[in-house]
Amino acid sequence: MFNRRKFLQTSGAGAATGHWALTDRLRAELFAASQQASTAGKKKRVAVVATVWTYLSHAQHICDRMLVGYPHQGRWHFPDLQVVSLYVDQKPEGDQSLQRADEFGFTVYPTIEQAVCCGGSDLNVDAVVIIGEHGNYPRNNKGQILYPRYEFFQQVVNTFTASGRSVPVFNDKHLSYSFDKAQRMVATSRQMKFPLLAGSSLPVTWRMPEVELPFGCEVEDALMVGVGSSDAMDYHALEAMQCMLERRKGGETGVRSVQMLTGDAVWRSGADGRWSKNLLASALSRSDLILGKTLVDARPQDLVGSGELPRLVKEPAAYFLEYVDGTRATMLMLNGAVGDFTFAARVRGLADIQSTQFHLPPEPNVTYSACLVAKIEEMVLRGIAPYPVERTMLVSGILESCLESRIRENQEIQTPHLQVRYTPPAKSQYCRT
């Protein structure tokens, strides 16, 4: 059993023999403990289908937590999940797939079908986890990385069809770079009647402070701040904003139009009142990673009131959304000003602006992925996705349409295809402990 005494003994050995001895022994102890920890019966068998498995890749973040456990609600939790098979599409320098397979006793298969069938002729797992993030893949004219998530999914469901049964599926981040493909994935899960969960860690990570918009509220205006590269990190920001706005009165009704602006047009749109400087100031007040002068002498900064933003942010981008019910929202990508994801909204009936930070603990720990794995485990054990996959489908389409606006010289794009309706759970889904 892995306990404090074992940890101290292992730590002492590590101090004498070096870091790698410590790491290996701790990993072995954790793995042994995880194999003994399930009191609810046999662990659910999981097949993983990934683009790559390297250090700090999403496959490493997610799968290591299934292999050795993760912190959850104030304790170390050993999930009732067992990785039994893996397909990895690429093995670049730094590949960890074979090492992890050797350490933890699962098999790496050359095809998705073999991974899902564990080398046999029929489906032989209780769930499939698809992680199509990272790796060397081309981009299209919108700048989207053509990760083969849809193709992975199709190969999985082809095996379901051949076997005459299906199991829950999790898909990391976007369903696809293509809304049409995303729709087909959701339609297939409905037709074949298996739970499909998708998305990233941001909707379920900790919030600082703990803010949830009242279920059924009227949102007067909303603004999200994101950072990072396009297609990867703007997806995160749009998804985080969507998980807040979907709680508004009437549930989600879809998006009527989008527009993306870049460069000086972003600042001009703010001066014209298209997005709220008060909401931006409130969102930025929740940031823990203020850049610019703060990095030089630690001084506090009013980034909005000081006029520093245009100097700090060399390539600003604004994503404007108009929902079918008339709600308007803006997402600003502000690389160079801050380093985290924050949100603010004005809600009818509430005197104060509601604002929060989506907390992302730093590398290499990235504990926020534990919050996501907890939701994956919940779906696999209960057989029900804890929140609608339609959120991810809608955000996949929003991002695709915004990037289409960018290549069309920032035109407003009408989006009748994004009239996606769904009702989120009233119960909050994000981590609190």
N, C-alpha and C positions, 0 to 999 in steps of 0.2 A: 504494500500500500504506500502511495506517495504521500508523505506528511512532512511536518516541519523538521523532525529529526533527520529524515532521509535527505531533505534539502540541505541542511547544514553539513551533513556528512559529505554529500556530493560537492558542495561549495568548497569545503576544505580540500578535497581531492583536486578540484579544479585549480585552486590557488597554487598547489604544488606542481601540477603537471601541465598547466596551461589552459588557455581559453577553449580549445577544441575538445579537450577531455571533459571539461565542465559541460559544454554544450551537448556532447554525445551522451553522457551519462544522464543528464537531465531529460533529454529527449527519450531515452530508453525507459526511464522511470515513469515519465508521463504516459508513454505509450502502453506500458504494462498496466498502469493504473486505469487508463481509459478502457482497456479490454475487460477489466473486472468491475467497472463502475456501474454498469447498467443493471438496475434492479427491476426494470419493467419487462424483462424478457430479452429475446433475441434482438440484436441491433438490426436496424434497417440497412440493407445492402445498397450502396450508392455507386453508380458508374459516373465517372467524370469525363467530359469531352471538352478539350481545351485547345486553344491556339498554341500557347507556349506555357511552360512551367519553369520560370526562372526566378531569381531573387527579386522580391518586391513586385512580381507580377500578380495579377488578380488571382490566378490559379494558386499561387503560393499563399496569398492572404487567406483565401477561402478554404482551401483544402487542408492546410496545416491546422486550422481550427477544428475541422472535422476529425483530423488524425489525433491531435493531442489535447483538444478541449480549448476552452476560452473563458475569460471572466464574465460572469453574468449574475446580476442581482446580488453582488457582494460575496460571491464565492467562485471557486473554480468549477466550471461545469463540464462534465464529460458527455458529449452528445450521444444519443441513441442512434448514431449513424456510423457506418463502417464503409470506408472507401475500399472497394474490392477490385475495381478495374479502372483503367485510364486509357484514353486515346489522346495523343498530343500531336497536333498538326505539324509543328515545326520544332526542331531541336537546335537552337542557336548555341553559341558559346555561352557557358554558364547554365546549361540545361540541368535541372534538378530532378527530372521525372524518374530516371532509372535509379538514382540514389534514394529517393523517397520510396520507390517501390521496393527496393531491397531492404530498407529500414523497417517498413511497416507491412510488408507481406502482401501487397497487392500486385497485380499484373498489368504491364503496359502492352496493349494490343495494337496491331498495325492498322486496324480499321475500326470505324465507329460501330458497325454491326457486331464485330467480335467483342468489343468492349461491353456493349449492352447485353450481349448473350454470354459474357465471360468465357468465350471460346467455344461455346456449344452451338446448338441450332435454334434455341428459343430464348426469349427474354428471361434473364436470370438475375435481375436486380429489382429493388423496391423503389428506386428513384433515379433520375438522371439529372446531373448538374452540368449545364453548358456554360463555358466561360470563354467567350470569344473576345478577348481583350489582350492587347500587346501582340507583338510579332511583326514580321515584315510582309505587309500587304499593300497593294496599290491604293491610290486615291482616285476618286472621280472628279469631274469638273467643278463640283461644289466644294471640294476639299474634304469630302467624307472618306474615311478609311473603309475599304471594302472588306470588313471582317465577315467571314462566312458563317455568321450565326444562323441565318435562314437555312443554308445548305446543311449545316450540322443538324439542325432541328428536323429537317426533312428526312435525313438518314435515320435519325432516331425513330420518327413516327413510321417510317417504312418497316422498321423492325417490329414496332408495335403491331402493325397490320399483319405482318407475316406470322406473328406469334398469337394473334387473336386476343390480345389483352394489352393494357397500357398502365403506366405508373406516373406519379407526379413528376413534373419537369420544372426546374428552375433555369432561367436564362439571365445571365449577368448583363446589366446595363441595357442599352437599346435592344429592342427586339431585332431591328435591322436598320440599315441606312435607308431603306426603302419603306415608305408607309404601306405600299401595296403588299410587300412581303410580310410586314408586321401584321397587317390585317389577316392574311392567309394563315399565319401561325396561330392567331387567336381563334379564328374560325375552325381550324383543325382541332384545337384542344376542346372546343365546344362539341364538335361533331363526334369526336372520339371519347368525350366525357372524362378527360383527365385534368387534374388541377395544373394550372400554369401560373407560375409566379415569375416576375421579372423586375429588373430595375437595379439601382445602386444602393449604396449605404446611406446616402444623404437623408432620405426621408425618415430613416429609423435611427440615426445616430443621436447623440445627446444634443440638447438645445440649451444655450446659455443666453438669457435665462430660459426656464421652462415655459414656453409659450405655445399655445395651441389656439387657433381661431375658434370661437364658439361655433358649435355645429348648427348650421342653419342661419348663420349671420349674413348681413348684407355688407359686402366689401365695396367701399367707395373708390379706393385706389390702392395699388400695390406695387412694390418695387423690390427687386432682388439684385444683389451684387454678387458677381462671380469672378473668378480668376482662372488663368490657365489657357490652354490651347483650344482652338476651335474644333468641334466635333467630339472631342473627348470631355473637356471640362465645361463647355457651354451646355452640354447635355445635363451634367450634374446640376448646374444652376437652374435650368428650366424645370427639371424634375423636382428639385427642392421647392421651387415656387409653386408648382402644380399641387404638391401634396398639401400645401396650405390653402390654396384657393379652391380646391375641390370640396371643401367643407362649407362653402357658402350656400345661401338659401336656394333651394331647388335642385341641389346636387349639380354634378357636371353636365353641361349641355354642349360642350365642344367649342371650337374656335372658328370665328367668322373670317378673320383676316389677320395677316402678319406683315410686318415690315422690319427690315434690318438696315440700320444706318451705321456708318463707320466714319472715323476721322473727325474733323471739325464739325461735321453735321450733327454729331452727338451733342456737343456743347451748345450748338445753336438751338437744337430741339429743346434742351433744358431751359435756355433763356426765353424761348417762346412758350414755356409752360407745358410742354407735352409730357414731361415727367417732372415729378415733384422734388424740389430741392430739400424740402422738409423731410420727406420720406427718405431721401438719400442720406441726409444728416443723421436721421434716427438709425438707419441700417448701419452706417459706418461707426456709430457710437458703440455698436456691439462688437466691433473688430478687435481682436487681440494682436493682429499683425499689421500695424500701421507702418508704412514704409516712408521714404523721404527723410526729412530732418530727424524724425524719431530714431532712426538708425544711427544718426551721427552723435546726438547728445541726449537722447531719451526724452526730449521735450514732447508734451502732448500737442496734438494738432487738430484744429478744426479744418479738415480738408475741404469742406464745402464752402464755409464762410471766408476762408483765407484766399480762395482762388487758386490754390496749389494744384488742383486736379489736372488741368490741361498741361501743366509742366511735367507732372509725374507720369501721366498716362500717355504714352506715345501712340498707341493704336487702340483707341477706345471703340467699343461697339455697343449698340443699343438694339435690343430685340423688343419690338412693340407687338402686343397681342390684344386683339379685341375678341371677346368671347361672344357666343351667340346670344346670351342673355344681357349683353351690353357692358359687362364688366371689362375694365381695361387694366392692363398690367404691363410693366416694363422690366426687362432684365438688362443690366449694365455689366459689361465685362471691363474691369478696371485694373488690368495688369500694370504694376508699377506703383500703385497707390496703397493697396492692401494685399494680404495674402490669405484671406479666408472668405467664407460664404456667409452672407448676412441677408436678412429679409426685414421688410417693414410694410405695414398696411394700415390704412385708415378704415375703421369699422364703424358703421352707423350704430349709435347708441353708446359707444365707448369714448370717453373724453380723451384718452391718451392714445397716441400711435402705438400699435402693437409691433414689437420688433424683437429679433433674436438672432443668434449666431448658430449655424449648424456646425457643431464642434467636431473637428477632425484631428484627433491626437497624432503627433508627428511620427514619421518613419524612424526606425523600422517597425515599431510596434503596431501602428495603425489599428488600434483597438476597435475603431468604428466598424471594421469588417465583422467583428464578433456580433454586433447588433444585427447585421444582415444574416449571418449564419444561424442565429437564433430563430429568425423568421423562416429560413429554409427548413430547419429542423421541425418547426411548428407545422409547416405545410405537410411534410413527409409523414409525420406522426398522426396528424389529424385528418389528412386527406382533403384539406380545404385550404386554399390560398388565403392568407390573413388580410390581404387588400387586393383590389381589383387589378388584373393585368391590363385593363383598359387605360389605366393611368400611363403605363409605360408605352402602350401603343400610341396614345395621343401625343405624348412628348416626343416620341420618335418622329411623328409626322410634323409636329411644330418645328422641330429643329431642321428637318429636311426642307420645309417651306421657307424658313428664315434664310437658310443658305441659298435657296433658289432666288429669294429677293436680292441677296447680295450680288449674285452674278447677273441679275437683270437690272443692274445700275440702281439698286436700292428701291425698286418699285414696291408699292404695296401689292400683296398677293392675296386674292380672294381664295378661301379655303373651304368650299362646301364639302369636300371629302373629310374634313376634320370635325364634322358634327357628331362627335363621339359622346354618347350619354352613359353615365354610370353614377352610382351612389357609393361613396366611400363608407367605411365603418365609422360609426359615431365614436367608438372607443379609440383613443390615441394609440399609435403603434410605435412611437419612438422610445428609445432607452431613457430611463430615469434614474437608474441606480448603477 
